[in-house]
Amino acid sequence: MEMNFYIFFVAALLPMFIGFFWYGPLFGNTWMRQMGFTKESLEGTNMVKTLVICFILSVLIAFALMPMVIHQMGAYSTLAGEPGFNEQTGEAYSYFEKFVSTYGDRFRTFKHGAFHGILYGVFLILPILGIQAMFEKKSFKYVAINAGYWIVTLALMGGIICEWL
């Protein structure tokens, strides 16, 4: 299966780009109130360090999305441990090549990847943030702002990865 690994780096830019607007003009003031931040309290943040670390973590998220938005990765991971597969020989590798040539383009659209990104956001990220917010005594607004950000971000990342990887 041939992949364009640069797409991971493109997709990893999305959390920062979306976050700039989401936590800025769209919901910035509400988010700051929910967090107990002021503009003054946020001054002095090393933004270069923050953005570099966020980009590295976003690359990891992009890699984690790949098997969730590309169904063919399930066949690959099922067969990868079979004898000769990694050397591109043997029965399992021949089967995989035939499988990919027949079904490799199935469900490989932006829309399908975005759908799975939304599912990932709603059924994994939202519950994690909700549980965390319960113990931190945060409001519904806090959860809605942060979960909404991740649902939108994962939808776009999933769409890009599914369509162009």
DRENSE-624492 format. One record per residue: residue in one letter; x, y, z of N, C-alpha, C in turn. Coordinates in steps of 0.05 Angstrom, whole numbers. Layout:
+------+--------+--------+--------+--------+--------+--------+--------+--------+--------+
! code !     nu !     nv !     nw !    cau !    cav !    caw !     cu !     cv !     cw !
+------+--------+--------+--------+--------+--------+--------+--------+--------+--------+
!    A !      X !      Y !      Z !      X !      Y !      Z !      X !      Y !      Z !
...
+------+--------+--------+--------+--------+--------+--------+--------+--------+--------+
//
This chain:
+------+--------+--------+--------+--------+--------+--------+--------+--------+--------+
! code !     nu !     nv !     nw !    cau !    cav !    caw !     cu !     cv !     cw !
+------+--------+--------+--------+--------+--------+--------+--------+--------+--------+
!    M !     17 !    -23 !      0 !      0 !      0 !      0 !     18 !     25 !      0 !
!    E !     16 !     40 !    -21 !     32 !     64 !    -23 !     19 !     87 !     -9 !
!    M !     35 !    102 !      7 !     23 !    124 !     23 !     39 !    149 !     19 !
!    N !     25 !    171 !     21 !     38 !    198 !     20 !     41 !    207 !     49 !
!    F !     64 !    202 !     60 !     68 !    208 !     89 !     68 !    238 !     94 !
!    Y !     72 !    255 !     74 !     71 !    284 !     79 !     43 !    293 !     88 !
!    I !     23 !    277 !     82 !     -5 !    284 !     90 !     -7 !    285 !    121 !
!    F !      8 !    268 !    135 !      8 !    269 !    164 !     16 !    296 !    174 !
!    F !     36 !    308 !    161 !     46 !    334 !    170 !     27 !    356 !    162 !
!    V !     14 !    353 !    140 !     -7 !    373 !    132 !    -30 !    371 !    152 !
!    A !    -39 !    347 !    157 !    -62 !    343 !    176 !    -54 !    354 !    204 !
!    A !    -29 !    351 !    211 !    -20 !    359 !    238 !    -20 !    390 !    241 !
!    L !    -21 !    404 !    219 !    -23 !    434 !    221 !    -52 !    443 !    229 !
!    L !    -71 !    426 !    223 !    -99 !    434 !    228 !   -106 !    440 !    257 !
!    P !    -97 !    425 !    277 !   -105 !    433 !    304 !    -95 !    461 !    311 !
!    M !    -72 !    469 !    302 !    -63 !    496 !    308 !    -78 !    517 !    292 !
!    F !    -83 !    512 !    267 !    -98 !    531 !    250 !   -127 !    534 !    261 !
!    I !   -140 !    512 !    266 !   -168 !    513 !    276 !   -168 !    525 !    304 !
!    G !   -149 !    517 !    320 !   -147 !    528 !    348 !   -144 !    558 !    349 !
!    F !   -129 !    569 !    329 !   -125 !    598 !    328 !   -151 !    612 !    326 !
!    F !   -170 !    602 !    310 !   -196 !    614 !    307 !   -215 !    606 !    329 !
!    W !   -215 !    580 !    336 !   -234 !    569 !    356 !   -230 !    582 !    383 !
!    Y !   -204 !    583 !    392 !   -198 !    594 !    418 !   -190 !    624 !    417 !
!    G !   -194 !    635 !    393 !   -190 !    664 !    389 !   -216 !    677 !    385 !
!    P !   -222 !    686 !    360 !   -246 !    702 !    355 !   -273 !    687 !    360 !
!    L !   -273 !    660 !    356 !   -299 !    646 !    359 !   -307 !    643 !    388 !
!    F !   -290 !    630 !    404 !   -298 !    623 !    432 !   -276 !    632 !    452 !
!    G !   -257 !    648 !    444 !   -235 !    655 !    461 !   -242 !    667 !    488 !
!    N !   -260 !    687 !    488 !   -268 !    700 !    513 !   -282 !    681 !    532 !
!    T !   -301 !    666 !    521 !   -316 !    646 !    537 !   -297 !    625 !    548 !
!    W !   -279 !    615 !    531 !   -260 !    595 !    540 !   -242 !    606 !    562 !
!    M !   -232 !    630 !    559 !   -215 !    642 !    580 !   -230 !    644 !    606 !
!    R !   -256 !    652 !    605 !   -272 !    654 !    630 !   -275 !    626 !    642 !
!    Q !   -280 !    606 !    626 !   -284 !    579 !    636 !   -258 !    568 !    649 !
!    M !   -235 !    576 !    638 !   -209 !    567 !    649 !   -199 !    585 !    672 !
!    G !   -211 !    608 !    675 !   -202 !    626 !    696 !   -178 !    642 !    687 !
!    F !   -174 !    644 !    661 !   -151 !    659 !    650 !   -159 !    688 !    644 !
!    T !   -139 !    705 !    644 !   -142 !    732 !    634 !   -120 !    736 !    612 !
!    K !   -123 !    757 !    597 !   -103 !    762 !    577 !    -75 !    766 !    590 !
!    E !    -76 !    778 !    613 !    -51 !    783 !    627 !    -38 !    757 !    637 !
!    S !    -55 !    738 !    646 !    -44 !    712 !    656 !    -32 !    695 !    634 !
!    L !    -41 !    700 !    609 !    -30 !    685 !    586 !     -5 !    698 !    574 !
!    E !      1 !    722 !    582 !     25 !    735 !    572 !     50 !    721 !    582 !
!    G !     71 !    721 !    566 !     96 !    709 !    573 !     98 !    679 !    566 !
!    T !     77 !    669 !    553 !     77 !    641 !    544 !     97 !    639 !    521 !
!    N !    114 !    619 !    522 !    133 !    614 !    500 !    117 !    600 !    477 !
!    M !    107 !    617 !    458 !     90 !    606 !    437 !    105 !    588 !    418 !
!    V !    131 !    593 !    413 !    146 !    576 !    395 !    148 !    548 !    407 !
!    K !    155 !    546 !    432 !    156 !    520 !    446 !    129 !    507 !    445 !
!    T !    108 !    522 !    452 !     81 !    511 !    452 !     73 !    500 !    425 !
!    L !     77 !    515 !    404 !     69 !    507 !    377 !     85 !    483 !    367 !
!    V !    111 !    482 !    374 !    128 !    459 !    365 !    118 !    433 !    379 !
!    I !    113 !    435 !    405 !    103 !    411 !    420 !     76 !    403 !    410 !
!    C !     58 !    423 !    405 !     31 !    417 !    395 !     33 !    404 !    367 !
!    F !     51 !    413 !    350 !     54 !    401 !    324 !     63 !    372 !    326 !
!    I !     82 !    367 !    343 !     92 !    339 !    346 !     69 !    321 !    356 !
!    L !     54 !    331 !    376 !     32 !    315 !    386 !     10 !    312 !    365 !
!    S !      6 !    332 !    348 !    -14 !    330 !    327 !     -6 !    310 !    306 !
!    V !     20 !    307 !    301 !     30 !    286 !    282 !     22 !    259 !    294 !
!    L !     25 !    255 !    320 !     17 !    230 !    332 !    -13 !    225 !    329 !
!    I !    -29 !    246 !    332 !    -57 !    243 !    328 !    -64 !    235 !    299 !
!    A !    -50 !    248 !    280 !    -54 !    241 !    252 !    -48 !    211 !    247 !
!    F !    -26 !    202 !    258 !    -19 !    173 !    255 !    -40 !    156 !    268 !
!    A !    -51 !    164 !    291 !    -72 !    148 !    305 !    -97 !    147 !    289 !
!    L !   -103 !    168 !    274 !   -128 !    169 !    258 !   -126 !    150 !    234 !
!    M !   -103 !    146 !    224 !   -100 !    130 !    199 !   -115 !    103 !    200 !
!    P !   -110 !     86 !    220 !   -125 !     60 !    219 !   -155 !     63 !    224 !
!    M !   -163 !     86 !    235 !   -191 !     90 !    240 !   -207 !    100 !    216 !
!    V !   -193 !    114 !    199 !   -207 !    126 !    176 !   -201 !    110 !    150 !
!    I !   -181 !     94 !    150 !   -174 !     78 !    126 !   -179 !     49 !    133 !
!    H !   -201 !     38 !    123 !   -208 !     10 !    130 !   -188 !    -10 !    120 !
!    Q !   -174 !     -5 !     98 !   -155 !    -24 !     87 !   -133 !    -30 !    106 !
!    M !   -128 !    -11 !    126 !   -107 !    -16 !    146 !   -114 !    -40 !    163 !
!    G !   -139 !    -46 !    166 !   -147 !    -70 !    181 !   -137 !    -96 !    168 !
!    A !   -139 !    -97 !    141 !   -129 !   -121 !    127 !    -99 !   -122 !    129 !
!    Y !    -86 !    -98 !    127 !    -57 !    -97 !    129 !    -48 !   -107 !    156 !
!    S !    -60 !    -96 !    178 !    -51 !   -104 !    205 !    -57 !   -133 !    211 !
!    T !    -78 !   -144 !    198 !    -84 !   -172 !    202 !    -63 !   -190 !    190 !
!    L !    -53 !   -182 !    167 !    -34 !   -199 !    152 !     -5 !   -193 !    157 !
!    A !      1 !   -170 !    168 !     29 !   -161 !    171 !     47 !   -180 !    185 !
!    G !     37 !   -196 !    203 !     54 !   -215 !    218 !     57 !   -242 !    205 !
!    E !     45 !   -246 !    182 !     47 !   -271 !    168 !     74 !   -275 !    156 !
!    P !     83 !   -300 !    153 !    110 !   -305 !    142 !    113 !   -293 !    114 !
!    G !    135 !   -279 !    110 !    141 !   -267 !     84 !    127 !   -241 !     78 !
!    F !    108 !   -233 !     94 !     93 !   -209 !     87 !    110 !   -184 !     86 !
!    N !    127 !   -180 !    106 !    144 !   -156 !    106 !    165 !   -157 !     84 !
!    E !    172 !   -180 !     75 !    191 !   -183 !     53 !    177 !   -182 !     25 !
!    Q !    151 !   -178 !     26 !    134 !   -176 !      3 !    135 !   -202 !    -14 !
!    T !    134 !   -224 !      1 !    133 !   -251 !    -11 !    111 !   -267 !      4 !
!    G !    105 !   -290 !     -6 !     87 !   -308 !      8 !     58 !   -303 !      1 !
!    E !     42 !   -322 !     11 !     13 !   -323 !      5 !     -2 !   -299 !     16 !
!    A !      5 !   -291 !     41 !     -9 !   -269 !     53 !     -4 !   -243 !     38 !
!    Y !     20 !   -239 !     29 !     26 !   -214 !     14 !     12 !   -215 !    -13 !
!    S !     12 !   -238 !    -26 !     -2 !   -240 !    -52 !    -32 !   -234 !    -48 !
!    Y !    -44 !   -245 !    -26 !    -72 !   -239 !    -20 !    -76 !   -210 !    -16 !
!    F !    -59 !   -197 !      0 !    -61 !   -169 !      6 !    -60 !   -152 !    -19 !
!    E !    -41 !   -158 !    -37 !    -38 !   -143 !    -62 !    -64 !   -145 !    -78 !
!    K !    -75 !   -169 !    -80 !   -100 !   -172 !    -95 !   -123 !   -157 !    -81 !
!    F !   -124 !   -159 !    -55 !   -145 !   -145 !    -39 !   -143 !   -115 !    -44 !
!    V !   -119 !   -104 !    -43 !   -116 !    -75 !    -47 !   -122 !    -67 !    -75 !
!    S !   -115 !    -83 !    -95 !   -121 !    -76 !   -123 !   -151 !    -77 !   -128 !
!    T !   -165 !    -94 !   -113 !   -194 !    -96 !   -117 !   -210 !    -76 !   -100 !
!    Y !   -201 !    -73 !    -74 !   -217 !    -58 !    -55 !   -202 !    -34 !    -43 !
!    G !   -179 !    -28 !    -53 !   -162 !     -6 !    -42 !   -174 !     21 !    -44 !
!    D !   -193 !     26 !    -62 !   -205 !     52 !    -65 !   -231 !     55 !    -50 !
!    R !   -240 !     34 !    -37 !   -266 !     35 !    -23 !   -265 !     53 !      2 !
!    F !   -284 !     69 !      5 !   -287 !     87 !     28 !   -262 !    105 !     32 !
!    R !   -250 !    114 !     10 !   -227 !    131 !     12 !   -234 !    159 !      2 !
!    T !   -253 !    171 !     16 !   -261 !    198 !      9 !   -258 !    217 !     33 !
!    F !   -257 !    242 !     28 !   -257 !    262 !     49 !   -281 !    259 !     67 !
!    K !   -304 !    256 !     55 !   -329 !    254 !     70 !   -328 !    230 !     89 !
!    H !   -318 !    207 !     80 !   -317 !    183 !     97 !   -297 !    187 !    120 !
!    G !   -274 !    199 !    114 !   -254 !    204 !    135 !   -265 !    224 !    155 !
!    A !   -279 !    244 !    146 !   -291 !    264 !    164 !   -312 !    251 !    182 !
!    F !   -327 !    233 !    171 !   -347 !    218 !    186 !   -334 !    203 !    209 !
!    H !   -312 !    189 !    203 !   -298 !    174 !    224 !   -284 !    192 !    244 !
!    G !   -275 !    215 !    235 !   -263 !    235 !    253 !   -284 !    245 !    273 !
!    I !   -308 !    250 !    263 !   -330 !    258 !    280 !   -337 !    236 !    301 !
!    L !   -338 !    211 !    291 !   -344 !    189 !    309 !   -323 !    187 !    331 !
!    Y !   -298 !    190 !    323 !   -275 !    189 !    342 !   -278 !    211 !    363 !
!    G !   -285 !    235 !    353 !   -289 !    258 !    372 !   -312 !    254 !    391 !
!    V !   -334 !    244 !    380 !   -359 !    242 !    397 !   -356 !    218 !    416 !
!    F !   -346 !    195 !    407 !   -346 !    171 !    423 !   -321 !    166 !    439 !
!    L !   -300 !    182 !    434 !   -275 !    179 !    450 !   -268 !    205 !    464 !
!    I !   -264 !    226 !    449 !   -255 !    251 !    460 !   -275 !    264 !    478 !
!    L !   -300 !    266 !    470 !   -321 !    278 !    486 !   -324 !    264 !    513 !
!    P !   -326 !    237 !    514 !   -327 !    224 !    540 !   -303 !    229 !    558 !
!    I !   -279 !    229 !    546 !   -254 !    234 !    561 !   -255 !    262 !    573 !
!    L !   -261 !    281 !    557 !   -263 !    309 !    567 !   -285 !    312 !    587 !
!    G !   -308 !    299 !    583 !   -330 !    300 !    601 !   -323 !    289 !    629 !
!    I !   -310 !    266 !    629 !   -302 !    254 !    654 !   -282 !    272 !    668 !
!    Q !   -262 !    282 !    654 !   -242 !    299 !    665 !   -256 !    324 !    676 !
!    A !   -274 !    336 !    662 !   -288 !    360 !    670 !   -305 !    355 !    696 !
!    M !   -316 !    332 !    698 !   -332 !    326 !    723 !   -314 !    327 !    747 !
!    F !   -290 !    316 !    746 !   -272 !    316 !    769 !   -259 !    344 !    773 !
!    E !   -256 !    359 !    751 !   -245 !    386 !    754 !   -266 !    407 !    760 !
!    K !   -291 !    398 !    762 !   -314 !    415 !    768 !   -316 !    437 !    747 !
!    K !   -313 !    430 !    722 !   -316 !    449 !    700 !   -345 !    447 !    690 !
!    S !   -353 !    468 !    675 !   -380 !    470 !    666 !   -385 !    456 !    639 !
!    F !   -411 !    455 !    632 !   -418 !    444 !    606 !   -405 !    460 !    584 !
!    K !   -404 !    487 !    587 !   -392 !    504 !    567 !   -363 !    496 !    561 !
!    Y !   -348 !    490 !    583 !   -320 !    481 !    580 !   -319 !    456 !    563 !
!    V !   -336 !    437 !    569 !   -336 !    412 !    553 !   -344 !    417 !    525 !
!    A !   -365 !    433 !    521 !   -375 !    438 !    494 !   -354 !    452 !    477 !
!    I !   -340 !    472 !    488 !   -320 !    487 !    473 !   -297 !    468 !    465 !
!    N !   -287 !    453 !    484 !   -264 !    436 !    479 !   -271 !    411 !    462 !
!    A !   -293 !    398 !    468 !   -301 !    375 !    452 !   -309 !    384 !    424 !
!    G !   -322 !    407 !    422 !   -329 !    417 !    395 !   -305 !    422 !    378 !
!    Y !   -285 !    434 !    391 !   -259 !    438 !    377 !   -248 !    412 !    366 !
!    W !   -247 !    391 !    383 !   -235 !    366 !    375 !   -252 !    352 !    354 !
!    I !   -278 !    353 !    357 !   -296 !    340 !    337 !   -292 !    353 !    309 !
!    V !   -291 !    379 !    308 !   -286 !    393 !    282 !   -258 !    387 !    272 !
!    T !   -239 !    388 !    290 !   -211 !    384 !    282 !   -207 !    355 !    272 !
!    L !   -217 !    336 !    287 !   -213 !    308 !    279 !   -229 !    301 !    253 !
!    A !   -251 !    314 !    249 !   -266 !    310 !    224 !   -249 !    319 !    200 !
!    L !   -237 !    343 !    202 !   -221 !    353 !    180 !   -195 !    337 !    177 !
!    M !   -182 !    330 !    199 !   -158 !    313 !    197 !   -165 !    286 !    185 !
!    G !   -186 !    274 !    194 !   -194 !    248 !    183 !   -201 !    249 !    154 !
!    G !   -214 !    270 !    146 !   -221 !    274 !    117 !   -196 !    276 !    100 !
!    I !   -177 !    292 !    109 !   -152 !    296 !     94 !   -136 !    269 !     92 !
!    I !   -134 !    256 !    115 !   -119 !    231 !    115 !   -132 !    210 !     98 !
!    C !   -158 !    207 !    100 !   -172 !    186 !     84 !   -171 !    192 !     54 !
!    E !   -174 !    217 !     47 !   -174 !    224 !     18 !   -147 !    224 !      5 !
!    W !   -126 !    234 !     19 !   -101 !    239 !      6 !    -77 !    222 !     15 !
!    L !    -81 !    206 !     36 !    -58 !    190 !     45 !    -52 !    169 !     25 !
+------+--------+--------+--------+--------+--------+--------+--------+--------+--------+
//
